[in-house]
Amino acid sequence: MAKLSFQLQYTDQGSKARVGEIITDHGTIQTPIFMPVGTVGSVKAVTQQQLHDPIKAQIILGNTYHLYLRPGLEVLEKAGGLHRFNGWHKPILTDSGGFQVFSLAGIRKIKEEGVTFQSHIDGSRHLFSPEAVMDIQRTIGGDIIMAFDECPPGGSEYDYAKKSLELTNRWLDRCIKRFDETEDKYGYTQNLFPIVQGATFKDLRKQSCEYVSEKGATGNAIGGLSVGEPEPVMYEICDWCCDYLPKEKPRYLMGVGTPWNILECIGMGVDMFDCVMPTRNGRNAMLFTTNGIINIDNKNGNLITRRLMKDCLVK
């Protein structure tokens, strides 16, 4: 077992785009990389065979909030972790549930101890503290696990964003302490990534980048973007953060995004991305293609089906 390592192989001279390798106990990840989101352990509407080929996914993401509620920690631990539960033998990243603190604002309460929320399944109440989130992610079994944070909305006022960042920093210290006190599970190394916050304020983002960088983690994430702020602001803040985060560590931009978002942010030096958009939009008849976006109504769907059938006959 070995800690995650990152080998930077090439940096573009005309931008900050770069190529590298992240090495984990479950395999090597070629960066820049997009991680399909397997919310409750599997990527919706996509089989494991399709993830391997033709998608050739190198890592998938599991959602801590949803996996905690269903199938639950007892089931996952009995299975030997998420890798064995879903049959995915490449790397897995688990988020912390921090985004649900943002997205489920109507059924949660934030306090110093952590976040109390109601299950969207049965209404039961649960507490996510930094310590509990570390234990939960250990049990789920991600190769990369995320620190617990608060994600302020894109239009947050400065005072709120500042208090939120201070809370996130205190939670990060508690996450690191708990992570260091506990052992890896299932016979491979688990790696903790802190998350940069600070809303759309450059001074807060700079403080957060510096605070996170001092922790010496194996990788770092940029959170709190693509949550309602204008797209140009998202790019500006992402570029700003990449200038302050360590160049020798992988940088993960959370929850972004569209193909054009990803290409823009690769040019800023981001190495890792995830988003539910490709599979969610795909299930709702929108495709991202090299020729642009296609909305598959009955007419387009029949036309595409005929083209696919023709291609199959030719082959």
KAPETA-V900629 format. One record per residue. PSI is psi in whole degrees, 0 to 359 (999 if undefined). OMEGA is omega as a letter, one per 40 degrees, with the letter a starting at -180 (* if undefined). Layout:
# KAPETA-V900629
PSI/OMEGA + PSI/OMEGA
This chain:
# KAPETA-V900629
141/a + 150/i + 153/i + 139/i + 156/a + 125/i + 111/i + 122/a + 328/a + 140/i + 129/a + 137/a + 336/a + 352/i + 194/i + 10/i + 145/a + 159/i + 136/a + 186/i + 130/i + 126/a + 122/i + 172/i + 342/i + 11/i + 176/a + 140/i + 122/i + 126/a + 152/e + 150/a + 141/i + 131/a + 113/i + 145/a + 118/i + 82/a + 305/a + 36/i + 341/i + 152/i + 119/a + 135/i + 12/i + 129/a + 161/i + 323/i + 319/i + 326/i + 321/i + 319/a + 120/f + 352/a + 324/i + 43/i + 141/a + 343/a + 144/i + 165/a + 138/i + 142/a + 115/a + 314/a + 310/a + 319/i + 325/i + 318/a + 323/a + 119/e + 350/i + 158/a + 324/a + 317/i + 314/a + 319/i + 320/i + 327/i + 341/a + 23/i + 170/a + 325/i + 314/a + 330/i + 317/a + 0/i + 21/i + 117/a + 11/i + 180/a + 151/i + 137/i + 135/i + 134/i + 177/a + 350/a + 356/a + 326/i + 326/i + 331/i + 324/i + 311/a + 337/a + 42/a + 331/a + 345/a + 31/i + 161/i + 126/a + 133/i + 176/a + 321/a + 323/a + 209/a + 124/i + 130/a + 160/i + 136/i + 134/i + 351/a + 308/a + 5/i + 0/i + 154/a + 143/a + 152/i + 123/i + 106/i + 164/i + 320/a + 315/a + 321/a + 323/i + 315/i + 319/a + 314/a + 326/i + 315/a + 321/i + 317/i + 30/i + 147/i + 324/i + 125/i + 149/a + 146/i + 152/i + 131/a + 167/i + 133/a + 102/a + 148/i + 157/a + 329/a + 22/a + 144/i + 158/a + 314/a + 317/i + 314/a + 322/a + 313/i + 321/i + 316/i + 318/i + 321/i + 316/i + 320/i + 318/i + 321/i + 322/i + 316/i + 320/i + 322/i + 313/a + 317/i + 312/a + 319/i + 317/a + 335/i + 344/a + 163/a + 156/i + 150/i + 157/i + 14/i + 18/i + 164/a + 135/i + 141/a + 134/a + 127/i + 125/i + 166/a + 128/i + 131/i + 194/a + 10/i + 224/a + 21/a + 119/a + 322/a + 323/i + 320/i + 318/i + 314/i + 316/a + 317/i + 317/a + 318/a + 315/i + 315/a + 326/a + 340/a + 343/i + 31/i + 166/a + 345/i + 166/a + 150/a + 153/i + 114/i + 178/i + 22/i + 161/a + 41/i + 30/i + 347/i + 157/i + 149/a + 317/i + 326/i + 320/i + 314/i + 317/a + 315/a + 320/i + 314/i + 318/i + 313/a + 320/a + 332/i + 336/a + 341/i + 150/a + 134/a + 336/a + 3/i + 146/i + 144/i + 127/a + 117/i + 114/a + 131/i + 20/a + 129/e + 227/i + 163/i + 320/a + 326/i + 314/a + 314/a + 318/i + 316/a + 335/i + 319/i + 345/i + 353/i + 15/i + 142/a + 333/a + 142/a + 155/i + 155/i + 146/i + 351/a + 313/a + 314/a + 321/i + 311/i + 325/i + 321/i + 344/i + 27/i + 23/i + 129/i + 138/i + 119/a + 171/i + 344/i + 15/i + 189/a + 135/i + 125/i + 118/a + 90/i + 185/a + 320/a + 309/i + 321/a + 316/i + 321/i + 315/i + 320/i + 317/i + 321/i + 318/i + 319/i + 319/i + 316/i + 319/a + 320/a + 322/i + 319/i + 999/*
